Amino acid sequence: MNRTVVFLSLAGSLALAALVLGLPQVKGPPAGPVPVIADPLPTPPTPPVPPIQGVPGSLTMTSRLSHPYVPMGASEVFATVDLTGAEVPGAKRSPVNLALVIDRSGSMSGYKLAQAKQAARHLVGLLREEDRLAIIHYGSDVQSLPSMPVTPGNRERMLQYVDGIWDDGGTNIAAGLNAGRFQLASAHGQFKVNRLILMSDGQPTEGITDDEGLKQQVREIRASGVTVSAIGVGTDFNEDLMQAFAEFGAGAYGFLEDAGKLAVLFQKDLQQAATTVARDVTLTFTLPAGVSLGEVLGYNARQSGNQVHVALPDFSSGQLERVVVRLVVNGDSVGRSVRVTDLKLGYTDLIRNVGVENGAALSAMVTDRDEEVLAKQDKDATVYAARARSAVNLRKAAEALRDGRREEAKGYIRDNQNLFEAAGAVASPAAVAADQAEQQATLEEYERAASDEEMRSAVKTSKVKALKSFGRLGSTY
């Protein structure tokens, strides 16, 4: 009798664990199109010296597989790669060359513009004499205070300029970006860190207004060696476009429903810029024969042959970013290991001002025992994969809510609850307790949202949560 109970309990546990994240499974091609983005990535600035291979640098890479043991035949595994910027305790922050680009279109009138000006004053106060700052504000036209060192005399000039910003006109984001790039160019070669901070509360209505044209503009700015961060204020801006600016610009994205918190985000972005330890960061997955790409979750990727390239943001001291990739592996011989992927991390180390390349490899053992596959499952990687997969659903939920399909949106969140229940069966319920609580809070937010304003707020909040769940931990404010 006791043996029967134990057997049934084990069978039930295996079934639950295999429900979503347990036994690797792919019998045929993955559902839906493989989301490898075809957008061309900008050519990064040439490192000051040829890359040094296989030496410690300003980034640490940790990689793992959700399933170190895989069954015979085709199966899904998730590779997770954590990248962390080196801590530099007590080090003097680097001088920065900044351009602050502020939307002052008619929709910014009143409280939002007042708070934006207050935040700009706060930023001016944080800068030092070795820093440079240009202040640009745009509506239908663009006005600029040229880039200059933040000396005491110039600081007063900057504060007076901020006081004179007025609200007027449409939203010409392209002109604001161009002006910011132009101002940074005057001192670009003198600084390791050149950063443009864009703030907007609305949709582009003048100049370049199509998304692809604006994305290409940001790619070109990034290719020139400038990092772009994007901060959206209120609930009327295009969050997908602003997120793309941050991704293609290798900077950070932030959403603020209340403009009163702008000063905090400006300060945070300055801290990131001033403690940058790595730029031009690219992670490459090389897939051996018998391994194919399912998807890179939450990142734009470029595939060339058997190599998948993922461009990552600039890294500040202590910054953590995570990449989760779904792969399809073929186990062909029990008791032998199968190479899953080779990893190469390339970047410019700003601490030593050199190019660095580091590598790693991930392999799995082939077994014909399903219980061994489950028993050896990596708990942390399983949770990370569940979070990245939940982010896909969260994006879908946000889009459904935006289009008025509330019940469909809630269905995606319930799917996430099932995902985390399955992950908890592998890692422990405590490991996913915060994730489950967040899903419940999202369900309640969707239920409460009544007005258009509340709907838009819920959509933007969900998309920020999705970015973090994908692994964009340090580059999402």
Secondary structure by P-SEA (a helix, b strand, c coil): caaaaaaaaaaaaaaaaaccccccccccccccccccccccccccccccccccccccccbbbbbbbccccccccbbbbbbbbbbbccccccccccccbbbbbbbbccccccaaaaaaaaaaaaaaaaccccbbbbbbbbccbbbbcccccccaaaaaaaaaaaaacccccccaaaaaaaaaaaaaacccccccbbbbbbbbccccccccccaaaaaaaaaaaaaabbbbbbbbccccccaaaaaaaaaaacbbbbbbccccaaaaaaaaaaaaaaaccccbbbbbbbbcccccccccccccccccccbbbbbbcccccbbbbbbbbbbbbbbccccbbbbcbbbbbbbbbccccbbbbbbbbbbbbbbccaaaaaaaccaaaaaaaaaaaaaaaaaaaaaaaaacaaaaaaaaaaaaaaaaaaaaaacccccaaaaaaaaaaaaaaaaacccaaaaaaaaaaaaaaaaaaaccccccc
